[in-house]
Amino acid sequence: MIYPIVMYGDPVLRQRAKDIEKGTDLKQLIDDMFETMHGASGIGLAAPQIGKGIRLFIVDGTVLEDEPGMQDFKKAFVNPQIIEEKGEPWEYEEGCLSIPNIREKVARKEKLKITYFDENWNAFEEEYDGLKARIIQHEYDHIEGKLFVDYLPALRKRLLKSKLADISKGKVDTEYRIIAPLKK
């Protein structure tokens, strides 16, 4: 099932997501999230982006075949916790399915350590760097109630204000279904 993507301005995108009860069957939801993400040409999707305030996100970097190490970077992160971020911040242009047609440079630390469960409730503690770390950090922000535009300088945010308002009202072209919080 393909879910509509929740747009900027919806309160679910600003709330810290709740832990999922251990043992909950998430297989169908995760399959649906991958189908939704692929249908929208995304490389990451967090549960709040489909209106679910739970600590779950998925990533699929396999579409970035020219990037080294991405060939097997497809997984689900259940109840993740970033326990360390380190290294020099580096800028990279980010976009978001919930903020379509806006891309901005965001500085993030280059490495992270994260604990999480997979869809079968197997526990992991792993380290990531580079683009993998960035994708995880972006999706993790979603379950913490943060968006990539929060990292922008105040002037840049002011310049984007009307575009963000239009997105909230559903005045945006996308190739996927959306839920706009202020659509009349």
C-alpha positions as CSV (number, residue, x, y, z in Angstrom):
1,M,0.0,0.0,0.0
2,I,1.3,3.4,-0.9
3,Y,0.7,6.1,1.7
4,P,0.4,9.8,1.0
5,I,3.3,11.8,2.2
6,V,2.6,14.3,5.0
7,M,3.7,17.9,4.1
8,Y,5.6,20.6,6.0
9,G,3.4,22.2,8.6
10,D,1.7,19.1,9.8
11,P,2.1,18.7,13.6
12,V,3.2,15.1,13.4
13,L,6.4,16.2,11.8
14,R,7.2,18.3,14.9
15,Q,6.5,15.8,17.6
16,R,9.1,13.4,19.1
17,A,7.9,10.0,18.0
18,K,7.0,7.3,20.5
19,D,8.9,4.0,21.0
20,I,7.3,0.9,19.4
21,E,6.5,-2.0,21.8
22,K,9.0,-4.7,21.4
23,G,7.8,-7.6,19.4
24,T,5.2,-5.6,17.4
25,D,4.8,-7.0,13.9
26,L,6.1,-4.3,11.6
27,K,6.7,-6.3,8.4
28,Q,3.7,-5.0,6.4
29,L,4.2,-1.4,7.5
30,I,7.9,-1.5,6.6
31,D,7.0,-3.1,3.2
32,D,4.4,-0.3,2.6
33,M,6.9,2.3,3.6
34,F,9.5,1.0,1.1
35,E,6.8,1.0,-1.6
36,T,5.7,4.5,-0.6
37,M,9.3,5.8,-0.6
38,H,10.2,4.2,-4.0
39,G,7.0,5.6,-5.5
40,A,8.2,9.0,-4.5
41,S,11.8,8.5,-5.6
42,G,13.1,8.9,-2.1
43,I,16.1,7.3,-0.3
44,G,14.7,7.6,3.2
45,L,11.3,7.7,4.8
46,A,10.4,8.1,8.5
47,A,7.0,7.0,9.9
48,P,6.0,10.6,10.8
49,Q,6.1,11.4,7.1
50,I,3.2,9.0,6.6
51,G,1.4,10.3,9.6
52,K,2.6,7.7,12.2
53,G,4.2,9.1,15.3
54,I,6.4,6.1,16.0
55,R,10.2,5.6,16.1
56,L,10.7,3.9,12.7
57,F,12.5,4.9,9.6
58,I,13.8,3.2,6.5
59,V,16.6,3.9,4.1
60,D,17.5,2.7,0.6
61,G,20.8,4.0,-0.7
62,T,21.0,1.3,-3.4
63,V,19.7,3.8,-6.0
64,L,22.9,5.8,-5.5
65,E,24.8,3.2,-7.3
66,D,27.7,5.6,-8.2
67,E,28.3,6.2,-4.5
68,P,30.8,3.7,-2.9
69,G,29.3,1.3,-0.3
70,M,25.7,2.1,-1.1
71,Q,25.0,-1.2,-3.0
72,D,23.7,-2.9,0.2
73,F,22.4,0.1,2.2
74,K,18.8,-0.8,2.5
75,K,17.3,-1.4,5.9
76,A,14.7,-0.5,8.6
77,F,15.6,1.2,11.9
78,V,13.2,0.5,14.7
79,N,13.4,2.4,18.0
80,P,16.8,3.8,16.9
81,Q,19.0,5.9,19.3
82,I,22.0,7.8,18.0
83,I,24.5,7.4,20.8
84,E,27.4,9.4,19.3
85,E,28.1,11.8,16.5
86,K,31.7,12.9,15.7
87,G,34.0,14.3,13.1
88,E,34.0,17.5,11.2
89,P,30.7,18.9,10.0
90,W,30.4,18.8,6.3
91,E,27.9,20.4,4.0
92,Y,25.7,18.6,1.5
93,E,22.6,19.5,-0.3
94,E,19.5,17.8,1.2
95,G,15.9,17.5,0.2
96,C,12.9,15.9,1.8
97,L,9.7,14.3,0.6
98,S,7.8,16.3,3.1
99,I,9.3,19.6,1.8
100,P,9.3,19.0,-2.0
101,N,11.2,21.1,-4.5
102,I,13.4,22.7,-1.9
103,R,17.0,21.6,-1.6
104,E,19.5,23.3,0.8
105,K,23.0,22.7,2.1
106,V,23.0,21.3,5.6
107,A,26.1,20.8,7.7
108,R,26.2,17.5,9.7
109,K,28.9,15.6,11.5
110,E,30.6,12.9,9.4
111,K,30.3,9.9,11.6
112,L,27.7,8.4,14.0
113,K,27.1,5.4,16.2
114,I,23.5,4.1,16.5
115,T,21.6,1.4,18.2
116,Y,18.4,0.0,16.7
117,F,16.3,-3.0,16.1
118,D,15.6,-4.4,12.6
119,E,12.1,-5.5,11.5
120,N,12.6,-8.9,13.2
121,W,13.6,-7.3,16.6
122,N,17.2,-8.2,16.3
123,A,19.3,-5.6,18.1
124,F,22.2,-3.8,16.5
125,E,24.9,-1.2,17.4
126,E,26.6,0.1,14.3
127,E,28.8,2.9,13.1
128,Y,28.3,4.8,9.8
129,D,30.1,7.6,8.1
130,G,29.7,9.8,5.0
131,L,26.5,9.7,3.0
132,K,25.1,6.8,5.0
133,A,25.5,8.7,8.2
134,R,23.9,11.8,6.6
135,I,20.8,9.8,5.4
136,I,20.4,8.3,8.9
137,Q,20.8,11.7,10.6
138,H,18.2,13.2,8.3
139,E,15.7,10.4,8.9
140,Y,16.5,10.3,12.7
141,D,15.7,14.0,12.8
142,H,12.2,13.2,11.6
143,I,11.5,10.9,14.6
144,E,12.9,13.7,16.9
145,G,10.5,16.3,15.4
146,K,13.2,18.1,13.4
147,L,13.4,19.0,9.8
148,F,16.4,19.9,7.6
149,V,15.2,23.5,7.2
150,D,15.7,23.9,11.0
151,Y,19.5,23.9,10.3
152,L,19.3,26.8,7.9
153,P,20.4,30.3,8.8
154,A,17.6,32.7,9.8
155,L,17.9,34.8,6.6
156,R,17.6,31.7,4.4
157,K,14.5,30.5,6.4
158,R,12.9,33.9,5.9
159,L,13.5,33.7,2.2
160,L,11.9,30.2,2.1
161,K,8.9,31.2,4.2
162,S,6.4,31.7,1.3
163,K,7.5,28.5,-0.4
164,L,7.0,26.6,2.9
165,A,3.6,28.2,3.4
166,D,2.6,27.1,-0.1
167,I,3.7,23.5,0.7
168,S,1.6,23.5,3.8
169,K,-1.4,24.5,1.7
170,G,-0.7,21.8,-0.9
171,K,0.3,24.3,-3.5
172,V,3.2,22.2,-4.7
173,D,3.8,19.8,-7.7
174,T,4.8,16.3,-6.7
175,E,4.7,12.9,-8.5
176,Y,3.2,11.4,-5.3
177,R,0.1,11.8,-3.2
178,I,0.3,14.3,-0.3
179,I,-1.5,15.3,2.8
180,A,-1.2,19.1,3.2
181,P,-2.2,20.3,6.7
182,L,-3.6,23.7,5.5
183,K,-5.2,22.6,2.3
184,K,-8.7,24.0,2.0
